[in-house]
Amino acid sequence: MNTADDAATQAFLDAIDETGDRLQEVLDEATGDDSPAIQFYLQGAAFLEAGYLMVEQLAVEHPGVFTAMKDQLYMPLYERAAKGQIGWGEALNGLPSFLREYAAAKVNEDLLGEDED
């Protein structure tokens, strides 16, 4: 990748990292096991995980595919969800099934791993 690609990818990662921090704050403020914030967090976390997957699997070896997916699919959904125009679940459902399935499995795996400690 060139420097412009690196900078764009880092800006993308910074944006989803920041959103992940905000989602964690919502979860930290949730009360009770049946709080709607839990589902909000899980859907948002899965959507963000899909973004990380795109970077990990595509950005270096397939930068054109990564850029197209990010610019034409992921970011429009991200921006709408971040503004509250759509829910994180709706944004997640707008992604291809392979991304949704992997991301949801990864979030569940991470949560189970945290419970074991």
N, CA, C and O atoms as a Tinker XYZ file with bonds, in Angstrom:
   468  protein
     1  N      0.837000   -1.185000    0.000000    73     2
     2  CA     0.000000    0.000000    0.000000    64     1     3
     3  C      0.878000    1.243000    0.000000    63     2     4     5
     4  O      2.020000    1.220000    0.460000    81     3
     5  N      0.333000    2.298000   -0.513000    73     3     6
     6  CA     1.065000    3.556000   -0.472000    64     5     7
     7  C      0.634000    4.371000    0.741000    63     6     8     9
     8  O     -0.268000    3.970000    1.476000    81     7
     9  N      1.266000    5.488000    0.944000    73     7    10
    10  CA     1.012000    6.302000    2.124000    64     9    11
    11  C     -0.429000    6.796000    2.178000    63    10    12    13
    12  O     -1.027000    6.836000    3.254000    81    11
    13  N     -0.992000    7.170000    1.039000    73    11    14
    14  CA    -2.388000    7.621000    1.005000    64    13    15
    15  C     -3.322000    6.491000    1.421000    63    14    16    17
    16  O     -4.261000    6.707000    2.187000    81    15
    17  N     -3.066000    5.291000    0.918000    73    15    18
    18  CA    -3.875000    4.136000    1.307000    64    17    19
    19  C     -3.730000    3.853000    2.796000    63    18    20    21
    20  O     -4.716000    3.570000    3.477000    81    19
    21  N     -2.493000    3.928000    3.305000    73    19    22
    22  CA    -2.242000    3.706000    4.728000    64    21    23
    23  C     -2.999000    4.724000    5.578000    63    22    24    25
    24  O     -3.620000    4.364000    6.578000    81    23
    25  N     -2.948000    5.966000    5.186000    73    23    26
    26  CA    -3.614000    7.028000    5.942000    64    25    27
    27  C     -5.133000    6.839000    5.909000    63    26    28    29
    28  O     -5.796000    7.023000    6.930000    81    27
    29  N     -5.681000    6.484000    4.777000    73    27    30
    30  CA    -7.122000    6.269000    4.663000    64    29    31
    31  C     -7.556000    5.074000    5.499000    63    30    32    33
    32  O     -8.595000    5.114000    6.158000    81    31
    33  N     -6.765000    4.020000    5.472000    73    31    34
    34  CA    -7.086000    2.838000    6.267000    64    33    35
    35  C     -6.993000    3.162000    7.747000    63    34    36    37
    36  O     -7.842000    2.730000    8.526000    81    35
    37  N     -5.984000    3.910000    8.146000    73    35    38
    38  CA    -5.847000    4.285000    9.558000    64    37    39
    39  C     -6.997000    5.178000    9.999000    63    38    40    41
    40  O     -7.488000    5.034000   11.119000    81    39
    41  N     -7.435000    6.087000    9.153000    73    39    42
    42  CA    -8.577000    6.943000    9.483000    64    41    43
    43  C     -9.839000    6.100000    9.662000    63    42    44    45
    44  O    -10.645000    6.362000   10.555000    81    43
    45  N    -10.007000    5.092000    8.810000    73    43    46
    46  CA   -11.133000    4.173000    8.916000    64    45    47
    47  C    -11.076000    3.429000   10.251000    63    46    48    49
    48  O    -12.078000    3.349000   10.962000    81    47
    49  N     -9.917000    2.891000   10.587000    73    47    50
    50  CA    -9.753000    2.170000   11.856000    64    49    51
    51  C     -9.993000    3.086000   13.052000    63    50    52    53
    52  O    -10.618000    2.678000   14.031000    81    51
    53  N     -9.504000    4.310000   12.979000    73    51    54
    54  CA    -9.708000    5.262000   14.071000    64    53    55
    55  C    -11.192000    5.549000   14.276000    63    54    56    57
    56  O    -11.662000    5.641000   15.410000    81    55
    57  N    -11.925000    5.689000   13.180000    73    55    58
    58  CA   -13.360000    5.971000   13.282000    64    57    59
    59  C    -14.102000    4.806000   13.925000    63    58    60    61
    60  O    -14.945000    5.016000   14.797000    81    59
    61  N    -13.799000    3.585000   13.505000    73    59    62
    62  CA   -14.534000    2.463000   14.095000    64    61    63
    63  C    -14.060000    2.178000   15.516000    63    62    64    65
    64  O    -14.846000    1.704000   16.336000    81    63
    65  N    -12.793000    2.456000   15.829000    73    63    66
    66  CA   -12.323000    2.344000   17.218000    64    65    67
    67  C    -13.094000    3.305000   18.121000    63    66    68    69
    68  O    -13.539000    2.928000   19.205000    81    67
    69  N    -13.247000    4.543000   17.668000    73    67    70
    70  CA   -13.968000    5.549000   18.448000    64    69    71
    71  C    -15.419000    5.138000   18.656000    63    70    72    73
    72  O    -15.965000    5.308000   19.746000    81    71
    73  N    -16.034000    4.606000   17.629000    73    71    74
    74  CA   -17.415000    4.153000   17.747000    64    73    75
    75  C    -17.507000    2.981000   18.714000    63    74    76    77
    76  O    -18.452000    2.890000   19.498000    81    75
    77  N    -16.527000    2.087000   18.658000    73    75    78
    78  CA   -16.492000    0.977000   19.605000    64    77    79
    79  C    -16.402000    1.463000   21.044000    63    78    80    81
    80  O    -17.037000    0.892000   21.931000    81    79
    81  N    -15.628000    2.502000   21.281000    73    79    82
    82  CA   -15.531000    3.084000   22.628000    64    81    83
    83  C    -16.876000    3.635000   23.068000    63    82    84    85
    84  O    -17.270000    3.462000   24.221000    81    83
    85  N    -17.587000    4.300000   22.156000    73    83    86
    86  CA   -18.915000    4.844000   22.490000    64    85    87
    87  C    -19.906000    3.723000   22.771000    63    86    88    89
    88  O    -20.730000    3.838000   23.677000    81    87
    89  N    -19.833000    2.639000   22.003000    73    87    90
    90  CA   -20.711000    1.500000   22.257000    64    89    91
    91  C    -20.427000    0.899000   23.627000    63    90    92    93
    92  O    -21.351000    0.517000   24.345000    81    91
    93  N    -19.166000    0.817000   23.987000    73    91    94
    94  CA   -18.803000    0.279000   25.299000    64    93    95
    95  C    -19.343000    1.165000   26.411000    63    94    96    97
    96  O    -19.785000    0.661000   27.443000    81    95
    97  N    -19.315000    2.475000   26.213000    73    95    98
    98  CA   -19.860000    3.395000   27.211000    64    97    99
    99  C    -21.355000    3.163000   27.393000    63    98   100   101
   100  O    -21.855000    3.192000   28.518000    81    99
   101  N    -22.073000    2.931000   26.289000    73    99   102
   102  CA   -23.506000    2.641000   26.371000    64   101   103
   103  C    -23.720000    1.363000   27.169000    63   102   104   105
   104  O    -24.602000    1.303000   28.026000    81   103
   105  N    -22.926000    0.351000   26.893000    73   103   106
   106  CA   -23.053000   -0.921000   27.591000    64   105   107
   107  C    -22.727000   -0.747000   29.070000    63   106   108   109
   108  O    -23.416000   -1.308000   29.922000    81   107
   109  N    -21.699000    0.012000   29.383000    73   107   110
   110  CA   -21.309000    0.235000   30.773000    64   109   111
   111  C    -22.409000    0.930000   31.571000    63   110   112   113
   112  O    -22.531000    0.728000   32.779000    81   111
   113  N    -23.208000    1.749000   30.887000    73   111   114
   114  CA   -24.288000    2.474000   31.553000    64   113   115
   115  C    -25.578000    1.663000   31.623000    63   114   116   117
   116  O    -26.530000    2.067000   32.291000    81   115
   117  N    -25.615000    0.509000   30.931000    73   115   118
   118  CA   -26.825000   -0.320000   30.902000    64   117   119
   119  C    -27.105000   -0.889000   32.290000    63   118   120   121
   120  O    -26.196000   -1.164000   33.073000    81   119
   121  N    -28.386000   -1.054000   32.561000    73   119   122
   122  CA   -28.767000   -1.666000   33.830000    64   121   123
   123  C    -29.590000   -2.905000   33.545000    63   122   124   125
   124  O    -30.539000   -2.872000   32.761000    81   123
   125  N    -29.225000   -3.975000   34.177000    73   123   126
   126  CA   -29.990000   -5.212000   34.054000    64   125   127
   127  C    -29.605000   -6.035000   32.839000    63   126   128   129
   128  O    -29.141000   -5.515000   31.824000    81   127
   129  N    -29.815000   -7.342000   32.976000    73   127   130
   130  CA   -29.470000   -8.280000   31.909000    64   129   131
   131  C    -30.380000   -8.165000   30.694000    63   130   132   133
   132  O    -30.021000   -8.625000   29.610000    81   131
   133  N    -31.543000   -7.563000   30.857000    73   131   134
   134  CA   -32.480000   -7.459000   29.738000    64   133   135
   135  C    -32.500000   -6.053000   29.134000    63   134   136   137
   136  O    -33.431000   -5.701000   28.411000    81   135
   137  N    -31.493000   -5.265000   29.425000    73   135   138
   138  CA   -31.424000   -3.904000   28.903000    64   137   139
   139  C    -31.332000   -3.917000   27.384000    63   138   140   141
   140  O    -30.592000   -4.726000   26.825000    81   139
   141  N    -32.065000   -3.043000   26.702000    73   139   142
   142  CA   -31.948000   -2.953000   25.238000    64   141   143
   143  C    -30.551000   -2.528000   24.793000    63   142   144   145
   144  O    -30.180000   -2.730000   23.637000    81   143
   145  N    -29.784000   -1.946000   25.694000    73   143   146
   146  CA   -28.421000   -1.538000   25.356000    64   145   147
   147  C    -27.548000   -2.744000   25.020000    63   146   148   149
   148  O    -26.595000   -2.626000   24.249000    81   147
   149  N    -27.864000   -3.881000   25.584000    73   147   150
   150  CA   -27.056000   -5.078000   25.320000    64   149   151
   151  C    -27.173000   -5.477000   23.860000    63   150   152   153
   152  O    -26.160000   -5.726000   23.205000    81   151
   153  N    -28.388000   -5.541000   23.341000    73   151   154
   154  CA   -28.587000   -5.887000   21.930000    64   153   155
   155  C    -27.991000   -4.820000   21.025000    63   154   156   157
   156  O    -27.377000   -5.135000   20.006000    81   155
   157  N    -28.172000   -3.555000   21.398000    73   155   158
   158  CA   -27.586000   -2.440000   20.653000    64   157   159
   159  C    -26.075000   -2.620000   20.570000    63   158   160   161
   160  O    -25.485000   -2.464000   19.502000    81   159
   161  N    -25.451000   -2.948000   21.701000    73   159   162
   162  CA   -24.009000   -3.153000   21.744000    64   161   163
   163  C    -23.595000   -4.335000   20.867000    63   162   164   165
   164  O    -22.655000   -4.219000   20.081000    81   163
   165  N    -24.272000   -5.448000   20.989000    73   163   166
   166  CA   -23.897000   -6.641000   20.231000    64   165   167
   167  C    -23.992000   -6.408000   18.725000    63   166   168   169
   168  O    -23.107000   -6.810000   17.970000    81   167
   169  N    -25.063000   -5.763000   18.297000    73   167   170
   170  CA   -25.209000   -5.485000   16.866000    64   169   171
   171  C    -24.156000   -4.497000   16.389000    63   170   172   173
   172  O    -23.576000   -4.676000   15.318000    81   171
   173  N    -23.907000   -3.466000   17.169000    73   171   174
   174  CA   -22.884000   -2.492000   16.812000    64   173   175
   175  C    -21.499000   -3.116000   16.797000    63   174   176   177
   176  O    -20.704000   -2.851000   15.896000    81   175
   177  N    -21.211000   -3.941000   17.791000    73   175   178
   178  CA   -19.906000   -4.597000   17.863000    64   177   179
   179  C    -19.698000   -5.520000   16.667000    63   178   180   181
   180  O    -18.599000   -5.575000   16.115000    81   179
   181  N    -20.734000   -6.242000   16.261000    73   179   182
   182  CA   -20.615000   -7.126000   15.099000    64   181   183
   183  C    -20.388000   -6.314000   13.825000    63   182   184   185
   184  O    -19.592000   -6.703000   12.970000    81   183
   185  N    -21.088000   -5.186000   13.700000    73   183   186
   186  CA   -20.893000   -4.342000   12.524000    64   185   187
   187  C    -19.455000   -3.814000   12.473000    63   186   188   189
   188  O    -18.822000   -3.833000   11.418000    81   187
   189  N    -18.952000   -3.350000   13.598000    73   187   190
   190  CA   -17.574000   -2.843000   13.647000    64   189   191
   191  C    -16.571000   -3.963000   13.378000    63   190   192   193
   192  O    -15.566000   -3.748000   12.701000    81   191
   193  N    -16.839000   -5.146000   13.900000    73   191   194
   194  CA   -15.951000   -6.280000   13.666000    64   193   195
   195  C    -15.861000   -6.600000   12.178000    63   194   196   197
   196  O    -14.805000   -7.008000   11.695000    81   195
   197  N    -16.952000   -6.420000   11.456000    73   195   198
   198  CA   -16.922000   -6.628000   10.006000    64   197   199
   199  C    -15.948000   -5.653000    9.353000    63   198   200   201
   200  O    -15.254000   -6.015000    8.403000    81   199
   201  N    -15.891000   -4.437000    9.847000    73   199   202
   202  CA   -14.931000   -3.457000    9.334000    64   201   203
   203  C    -13.499000   -3.886000    9.595000    63   202   204   205
   204  O    -12.639000   -3.772000    8.721000    81   203
   205  N    -13.244000   -4.380000   10.798000    73   203   206
   206  CA   -11.893000   -4.874000   11.108000    64   205   207
   207  C    -11.531000   -6.054000   10.214000    63   206   208   209
   208  O    -10.395000   -6.161000    9.753000    81   207
   209  N    -12.484000   -6.930000    9.972000    73   207   210
   210  CA   -12.248000   -8.078000    9.090000    64   209   211
   211  C    -11.871000   -7.611000    7.691000    63   210   212   213
   212  O    -10.956000   -8.157000    7.075000    81   211
   213  N    -12.574000   -6.605000    7.191000    73   211   214
   214  CA   -12.263000   -6.084000    5.863000    64   213   215
   215  C    -10.819000   -5.583000    5.810000    63   214   216   217
   216  O    -10.111000   -5.830000    4.834000    81   215
   217  N    -10.385000   -4.884000    6.855000    73   215   218
   218  CA    -9.010000   -4.384000    6.881000    64   217   219
   219  C     -8.027000   -5.551000    6.929000    63   218   220   221
   220  O     -7.075000   -5.605000    6.151000    81   219
   221  N     -8.268000   -6.479000    7.847000    73   219   222
   222  CA    -7.343000   -7.607000    8.039000    64   221   223
   223  C     -7.213000   -8.478000    6.797000    63   222   224   225
   224  O     -6.117000   -8.925000    6.458000    81   223
   225  N     -8.320000   -8.717000    6.126000    73   223   226
   226  CA    -8.321000   -9.680000    5.028000    64   225   227
   227  C     -8.150000   -9.064000    3.643000    63   226   228   229
   228  O     -7.742000   -9.751000    2.707000    81   227
   229  N     -8.456000   -7.784000    3.506000    73   227   230
   230  CA    -8.471000   -7.205000    2.164000    64   229   231
   231  C     -7.523000   -6.030000    1.953000    63   230   232   233
   232  O     -6.985000   -5.873000    0.857000    81   231
   233  N     -7.306000   -5.214000    2.955000    73   231   234
   234  CA    -6.616000   -3.934000    2.745000    64   233   235
   235  C     -5.224000   -4.087000    2.151000    63   234   236   237
   236  O     -4.835000   -3.294000    1.294000    81   235
   237  N     -4.473000   -5.075000    2.580000    73   235   238
   238  CA    -3.097000   -5.208000    2.103000    64   237   239
   239  C     -3.027000   -5.930000    0.762000    63   238   240   241
   240  O     -2.385000   -5.451000   -0.172000    81   239
   241  N     -3.679000   -7.066000    0.671000    73   239   242
   242  CA    -3.546000   -7.880000   -0.542000    64   241   243
   243  C     -4.544000   -7.531000   -1.640000    63   242   244   245
   244  O     -4.300000   -7.810000   -2.814000    81   243
   245  N     -5.652000   -6.930000   -1.269000    73   243   246
   246  CA    -6.689000   -6.578000   -2.256000    64   245   247
   247  C     -7.204000   -5.168000   -1.973000    63   246   248   249
   248  O     -8.382000   -4.992000   -1.661000    81   247
   249  N     -6.335000   -4.166000   -2.077000    73   247   250
   250  CA    -6.738000   -2.810000   -1.695000    64   249   251
   251  C     -7.895000   -2.249000   -2.514000    63   250   252   253
   252  O     -8.704000   -1.484000   -1.989000    81   251
   253  N     -7.985000   -2.615000   -3.786000    73   251   254
   254  CA    -9.097000   -2.131000   -4.605000    64   253   255
   255  C    -10.428000   -2.677000   -4.122000    63   254   256   257
   256  O    -11.419000   -1.948000   -4.071000    81   255
   257  N    -10.457000   -3.949000   -3.769000    73   255   258
   258  CA   -11.685000   -4.563000   -3.247000    64   257   259
   259  C    -12.035000   -3.935000   -1.900000    63   258   260   261
   260  O    -13.191000   -3.606000   -1.635000    81   259
   261  N    -11.020000   -3.776000   -1.058000    73   259   262
   262  CA   -11.255000   -3.156000    0.250000    64   261   263
   263  C    -11.837000   -1.756000    0.086000    63   262   264   265
   264  O    -12.841000   -1.424000    0.717000    81   263
   265  N    -11.219000   -0.944000   -0.748000    73   263   266
   266  CA   -11.669000    0.436000   -0.926000    64   265   267
   267  C    -13.093000    0.477000   -1.478000    63   266   268   269
   268  O    -13.914000    1.276000   -1.026000    81   267
   269  N    -13.383000   -0.377000   -2.444000    73   267   270
   270  CA   -14.738000   -0.403000   -3.012000    64   269   271
   271  C    -15.761000   -0.817000   -1.961000    63   270   272   273
   272  O    -16.809000   -0.183000   -1.836000    81   271
   273  N    -15.469000   -1.872000   -1.207000    73   271   274
   274  CA   -16.408000   -2.314000   -0.167000    64   273   275
   275  C    -16.579000   -1.258000    0.914000    63   274   276   277
   276  O    -17.689000   -1.005000    1.382000    81   275
   277  N    -15.475000   -0.649000    1.304000    73   275   278
   278  CA   -15.531000    0.363000    2.363000    64   277   279
   279  C    -16.332000    1.576000    1.899000    63   278   280   281
   280  O    -17.243000    2.031000    2.590000    81   279
   281  N    -15.984000    2.091000    0.723000    73   279   282
   282  CA   -16.591000    3.335000    0.253000    64   281   283
   283  C    -18.034000    3.173000   -0.218000    63   282   284   285
   284  O    -18.863000    4.053000    0.009000    81   283
   285  N    -18.332000    2.065000   -0.864000    73   283   286
   286  CA   -19.643000    1.915000   -1.486000    64   285   287
   287  C    -20.647000    1.142000   -0.630000    63   286   288   289
   288  O    -21.853000    1.236000   -0.858000    81   287
   289  N    -20.162000    0.382000    0.352000    73   287   290
   290  CA   -21.077000   -0.434000    1.146000    64   289   291
   291  C    -20.976000   -0.102000    2.635000    63   290   292   293
   292  O    -21.944000    0.335000    3.257000    81   291
   293  N    -19.800000   -0.317000    3.181000    73   291   294
   294  CA   -19.652000   -0.221000    4.632000    64   293   295
   295  C    -19.873000    1.199000    5.156000    63   294   296   297
   296  O    -20.691000    1.405000    6.052000    81   295
   297  N    -19.158000    2.170000    4.609000    73   295   298
   298  CA   -19.231000    3.536000    5.146000    64   297   299
   299  C    -20.610000    4.178000    5.028000    63   298   300   301
   300  O    -21.023000    4.866000    5.962000    81   299
   301  N    -21.340000    3.993000    3.939000    73   299   302
   302  CA   -22.690000    4.559000    3.928000    64   301   303
   303  C    -23.575000    3.991000    5.052000    63   302   304   305
   304  O    -24.347000    4.725000    5.669000    81   303
   305  N    -23.457000    2.693000    5.310000    73   303   306
   306  CA   -24.217000    2.083000    6.402000    64   305   307
   307  C    -23.712000    2.584000    7.753000    63   306   308   309
   308  O    -24.499000    2.911000    8.641000    81   307
   309  N    -22.396000    2.639000    7.895000    73   307   310
   310  CA   -21.785000    3.115000    9.141000    64   309   311
   311  C    -22.253000    4.526000    9.463000    63   310   312   313
   312  O    -22.675000    4.803000   10.585000    81   311
   313  N    -22.177000    5.416000    8.484000    73   311   314
   314  CA   -22.546000    6.806000    8.711000    64   313   315
   315  C    -24.009000    6.944000    9.109000    63   314   316   317
   316  O    -24.336000    7.731000    9.997000    81   315
   317  N    -24.880000    6.200000    8.470000    73   315   318
   318  CA   -26.306000    6.260000    8.821000    64   317   319
   319  C    -26.546000    5.728000   10.228000    63   318   320   321
   320  O    -27.326000    6.302000   10.988000    81   319
   321  N    -25.869000    4.621000   10.578000    73   319   322
   322  CA   -26.046000    4.043000   11.913000    64   321   323
   323  C    -25.438000    4.946000   12.985000    63   322   324   325
   324  O    -26.035000    5.130000   14.046000    81   323
   325  N    -24.276000    5.503000   12.723000    73   323   326
   326  CA   -23.622000    6.378000   13.693000    64   325   327
   327  C    -24.444000    7.635000   13.966000    63   326   328   329
   328  O    -24.386000    8.184000   15.066000    81   327
   329  N    -25.199000    8.088000   12.986000    73   327   330
   330  CA   -26.061000    9.263000   13.145000    64   329   331
   331  C    -27.416000    8.904000   13.736000    63   330   332   333
   332  O    -28.217000    9.792000   14.027000    81   331
   333  N    -27.686000    7.608000   13.919000    73   331   334
   334  CA   -28.957000    7.173000   14.467000    64   333   335
   335  C    -30.077000    7.109000   13.441000    63   334   336   337
   336  O    -31.244000    6.973000   13.810000    81   335
   337  N    -29.742000    7.204000   12.158000    73   335   338
   338  CA   -30.757000    7.146000   11.103000    64   337   339
   339  C    -31.266000    5.721000   10.899000    63   338   340   341
   340  O    -32.413000    5.512000   10.503000    81   339
   341  N    -30.408000    4.754000   11.171000    73   339   342
   342  CA   -30.785000    3.344000   11.157000    64   341   343
   343  C    -30.133000    2.704000   12.384000    63   342   344   345
   344  O    -29.190000    3.253000   12.953000    81   343
   345  N    -30.644000    1.546000   12.780000    73   343   346
   346  CA   -30.055000    0.829000   13.897000    64   345   347
   347  C    -28.840000    0.032000   13.449000    63   346   348   349
   348  O    -28.648000   -0.219000   12.260000    81   347
   349  N    -28.021000   -0.363000   14.424000    73   347   350
   350  CA   -26.847000   -1.173000   14.096000    64   349   351
   351  C    -27.250000   -2.516000   13.502000    63   350   352   353
   352  O    -26.534000   -3.060000   12.661000    81   351
   353  N    -28.382000   -3.051000   13.926000    73   351   354
   354  CA   -28.851000   -4.312000   13.353000    64   353   355
   355  C    -29.189000   -4.167000   11.879000    63   354   356   357
   356  O    -28.876000   -5.042000   11.072000    81   355
   357  N    -29.822000   -3.067000   11.534000    73   355   358
   358  CA   -30.140000   -2.810000   10.121000    64   357   359
   359  C    -28.861000   -2.616000    9.316000    63   358   360   361
   360  O    -28.749000   -3.106000    8.193000    81   359
   361  N    -27.901000   -1.902000    9.888000    73   359   362
   362  CA   -26.616000   -1.719000    9.210000    64   361   363
   363  C    -25.932000   -3.070000    9.008000    63   362   364   365
   364  O    -25.413000   -3.361000    7.931000    81   363
   365  N    -25.939000   -3.881000   10.051000    73   363   366
   366  CA   -25.323000   -5.206000    9.964000    64   365   367
   367  C    -26.002000   -6.051000    8.892000    63   366   368   369
   368  O    -25.330000   -6.758000    8.142000    81   367
   369  N    -27.309000   -5.983000    8.817000    73   367   370
   370  CA   -28.046000   -6.753000    7.806000    64   369   371
   371  C    -27.781000   -6.266000    6.391000    63   370   372   373
   372  O    -28.047000   -6.992000    5.433000    81   371
   373  N    -27.266000   -5.062000    6.238000    73   371   374
   374  CA   -26.926000   -4.536000    4.918000    64   373   375
   375  C    -25.609000   -5.062000    4.382000    63   374   376   377
   376  O    -25.280000   -4.843000    3.216000    81   375
   377  N    -24.851000   -5.757000    5.224000    73   375   378
   378  CA   -23.562000   -6.311000    4.799000    64   377   379
   379  C    -23.752000   -7.706000    4.212000    63   378   380   381
   380  O    -24.743000   -8.371000    4.514000    81   379
   381  N    -22.823000   -8.155000    3.382000    73   379   382
   382  CA   -22.895000   -9.519000    2.856000    64   381   383
   383  C    -22.905000  -10.540000    4.001000    63   382   384   385
   384  O    -22.307000  -10.315000    5.053000    81   383
   385  N    -23.581000  -11.643000    3.781000    73   383   386
   386  CA   -23.756000  -12.634000    4.847000    64   385   387
   387  C    -22.436000  -13.171000    5.384000    63   386   388   389
   388  O    -22.341000  -13.452000    6.579000    81   387
   389  N    -21.406000  -13.324000    4.538000    73   387   390
   390  CA   -20.152000  -13.852000    5.051000    64   389   391
   391  C    -19.521000  -12.914000    6.068000    63   390   392   393
   392  O    -18.894000  -13.368000    7.025000    81   391
   393  N    -19.681000  -11.604000    5.869000    73   391   394
   394  CA   -19.167000  -10.643000    6.840000    64   393   395
   395  C    -19.990000  -10.669000    8.123000    63   394   396   397
   396  O    -19.434000  -10.660000    9.222000    81   395
   397  N    -21.321000  -10.703000    7.983000    73   395   398
   398  CA   -22.208000  -10.737000    9.149000    64   397   399
   399  C    -21.927000  -11.956000   10.008000    63   398   400   401
   400  O    -21.781000  -11.853000   11.226000    81   399
   401  N    -21.854000  -13.107000    9.363000    73   399   402
   402  CA   -21.687000  -14.357000   10.097000    64   401   403
   403  C    -20.338000  -14.406000   10.811000    63   402   404   405
   404  O    -20.266000  -14.789000   11.979000    81   403
   405  N    -19.285000  -14.024000   10.124000    73   403   406
   406  CA   -17.966000  -14.029000   10.750000    64   405   407
   407  C    -17.925000  -13.041000   11.913000    63   406   408   409
   408  O    -17.446000  -13.367000   12.999000    81   407
   409  N    -18.422000  -11.856000   11.681000    73   407   410
   410  CA   -18.359000  -10.816000   12.704000    64   409   411
   411  C    -19.159000  -11.206000   13.945000    63   410   412   413
   412  O    -18.682000  -11.031000   15.066000    81   411
   413  N    -20.355000  -11.726000   13.759000    73   411   414
   414  CA   -21.170000  -12.144000   14.900000    64   413   415
   415  C    -20.483000  -13.268000   15.671000    63   414   416   417
   416  O    -20.484000  -13.265000   16.902000    81   415
   417  N    -19.898000  -14.228000   14.957000    73   415   418
   418  CA   -19.189000  -15.324000   15.613000    64   417   419
   419  C    -17.992000  -14.797000   16.397000    63   418   420   421
   420  O    -17.725000  -15.264000   17.505000    81   419
   421  N    -17.276000  -13.838000   15.838000    73   419   422
   422  CA   -16.100000  -13.276000   16.505000    64   421   423
   423  C    -16.502000  -12.523000   17.764000    63   422   424   425
   424  O    -15.838000  -12.653000   18.793000    81   423
   425  N    -17.566000  -11.746000   17.708000    73   423   426
   426  CA   -18.035000  -11.012000   18.891000    64   425   427
   427  C    -18.446000  -12.000000   19.971000    63   426   428   429
   428  O    -18.095000  -11.824000   21.138000    81   427
   429  N    -19.191000  -13.044000   19.594000    73   427   430
   430  CA   -19.602000  -14.045000   20.580000    64   429   431
   431  C    -18.399000  -14.762000   21.173000    63   430   432   433
   432  O    -18.354000  -15.005000   22.379000    81   431
   433  N    -17.436000  -15.099000   20.346000    73   431   434
   434  CA   -16.212000  -15.750000   20.812000    64   433   435
   435  C    -15.465000  -14.852000   21.791000    63   434   436   437
   436  O    -15.000000  -15.313000   22.833000    81   435
   437  N    -15.352000  -13.571000   21.454000    73   435   438
   438  CA   -14.666000  -12.627000   22.343000    64   437   439
   439  C    -15.394000  -12.496000   23.670000    63   438   440   441
   440  O    -14.755000  -12.423000   24.720000    81   439
   441  N    -16.724000  -12.465000   23.639000    73   439   442
   442  CA   -17.489000  -12.351000   24.888000    64   441   443
   443  C    -17.327000  -13.604000   25.745000    63   442   444   445
   444  O    -17.160000  -13.510000   26.961000    81   443
   445  N    -17.375000  -14.756000   25.122000    73   443   446
   446  CA   -17.190000  -16.004000   25.868000    64   445   447
   447  C    -15.787000  -16.085000   26.434000    63   446   448   449
   448  O    -15.598000  -16.555000   27.556000    81   447
   449  N    -14.811000  -15.639000   25.683000    73   447   450
   450  CA   -13.421000  -15.644000   26.149000    64   449   451
   451  C    -13.236000  -14.749000   27.357000    63   450   452   453
   452  O    -12.466000  -15.081000   28.259000    81   451
   453  N    -13.936000  -13.603000   27.392000    73   451   454
   454  CA   -13.847000  -12.694000   28.532000    64   453   455
   455  C    -14.486000  -13.308000   29.770000    63   454   456   457
   456  O    -14.022000  -13.077000   30.886000    81   455
   457  N    -15.562000  -14.098000   29.579000    73   455   458
   458  CA   -16.247000  -14.705000   30.716000    64   457   459
   459  C    -15.408000  -15.791000   31.369000    63   458   460   461
   460  O    -15.573000  -16.061000   32.559000    81   459
   461  N    -14.519000  -16.415000   30.622000    73   459   462
   462  CA   -13.716000  -17.511000   31.144000    64   461   463
   463  C    -12.604000  -17.041000   32.063000    63   462   464   465
   464  O    -12.127000  -17.816000   32.892000    81   463
   465  N    -12.178000  -15.787000   31.937000    73   463   466
   466  CA   -11.078000  -15.279000   32.754000    64   465   467
   467  C    -11.467000  -15.105000   34.196000    63   466   468
   468  O    -10.646000  -14.683000   35.010000    81   467
